[in-house]
Amino acid sequence: MTLDPVVLAERLIDCESVTPATGEVFACLEAMLAPLGFAVHRFVAGEPPEGPVENLFAIRKGPEGSRHFAFAGHLDVVPAGEGWSSAPFRAERRGELLYGRGAVDMKGAIASFVAAVAQIPVEAGTVSLIITGDEEGPARYGTVPLIAHMRAVGELPDFCLVGEPTSVRRLGDMAKIGRRGSVNVWLTARGAQGHVAYPHLADNPIPRLVALLAELDALVLDEGSDWFQPSNLEITDLEVGNRATNVIPAEARARLSIRYNDHHTGQALVDRVSAIAARHRVEVRATLHGEAFITLPGAESALVSAAVEAETGIAPELSTTGGTSDARFLRSLCPVIEFGLTNPTMHKTDEAVAMEDLRVLARIYRRIALAALAPSAA
C-alpha cells in the first residue's frame, strides 16, 4: 500500500491536540494503522491538572522469533499562540511547505512513519508504535505508563527510533544518540516580616537567597565529557512578591534548572545544591526529569546513518545536544536513537515543514526499519 505522508500529516494537524492530548487525534491515527494490520490499544491515564492523557500502543506481529522494531513519538503539541498567517489547526499548503501546529514537532514524523510502514511487509518482522499525548507537558502519564503496558504484555523491542525533529539545517544532518539529564530545583528562604525602619526586629531572607544564588551561579560543574557538552546550572526564576515599600518580606523564592552530562546523577546534584543551601538557611525541593544517557555508536547508529546517507547523501552528526525527550524513558527498554525533521520552526508561529522532507523521511524510516528488522541486526 502506498500512502502519501503529506496527506497523513494534514489529517493529524487538523486534529487540535494541545497537551495533554486525548480523543480525536488518536482516533485519526488508529484509522491509519488499522488497515495496515496493526492491533491498536488506546488508554487514558492521569487526572487533572496533568491529565487525562491518552496513549496508544500499536503492534503488527511478524513471524515467530523475528526482531521487533519500535517507533516512538507524541501527538500532543504546544499551544499555538497568536500571530499565525493561517489557522494553526488547519493544515495549509503554501508553495513547498505545509503549515500547521505539529507539522515539525512531531505529527509530520508520525505521518512519515505510517507511510513507511505501509511499505514494509509483515514477513520482515514485528513493528510497533509507542505514541503519547503527554510529551510536551509534565510527561507523567505518557510514555512511562506506555512502557509499563509493554512490559505487562511482554512486547519489548530490540531497537527504538524516536521521531523527534533532530535535523538542524537540512534533513539528515543530525541524529541524537543521547541526552543530558534534567533536574529542576525550587529554593525557599524564610525569614521574619517587619518594618524596614526596624530591621533588628525582622529577618530579611532576600540577602541570604541572593548570596546562595551567586554561589550557585559561580559553580563550574564540569568541562564536558566524551559525548556531552558541559553541564549547566541556570537560575530561571526569582520571586518575592512584596508590594509594600516599607516592609521586610518573610519569604523569598527562586528556581533553578540543571542540565547535566554523564559525570553526574540528578540526586548527586540535588545533594550538592542542598548542602550549599543549608549554609544559607534556604530550603530545597527538587524534581528529577531524567538522567543523562547515551546509546554509544555501534550497530544502531550505523544503520540509521546508512539509511540517512542513502536518501540524502549526507551522514548525520551523532549528537547529545538539546533538551530532554521521551527517549530518557524508552532507553530502559532497548537501545534508542532519535532522528527526524529539521527543527528551526518547532514551537514557533507558522510552524512548517517542507513537503518533500516528509516524503524523504518516509523513505529513510523504511530503510531504518528494514535494517533493524533484518536477522543480521541481532
Secondary structure, DSSP 8 states (H G I E B T S, - for coil): ----HHHHHHHHHTS--BSS--THHHHHHHHHHGGGT-EEEEEEE--TTT--EEEEEEEE--STT--EEEEEEE--B----S--SS-TTS-EEETTEEESTTTTTTHHHHHHHHHHHTTS-GGG-EEEEEEES-SSS--SSSHHHHHHHHHHHT---SEEEE----BSSSTTSEEESEE-EEEEEEEEEE-B-EETT-GGGSB-SHHHHHHHHHHHHT----S--SSS---EEEEEEEE-----SSEE-SEEEEEEEEEE-TT--HHHHHHHHHHHHHHTTEEEEEEEEE--EE--SSHHHHHHHHHHHHHHS---EEE--S---THHHHTTTS-EEE--SB-TTTTSTT-EEEHHHHHHHHHHHHHHHHHHHSGGG-
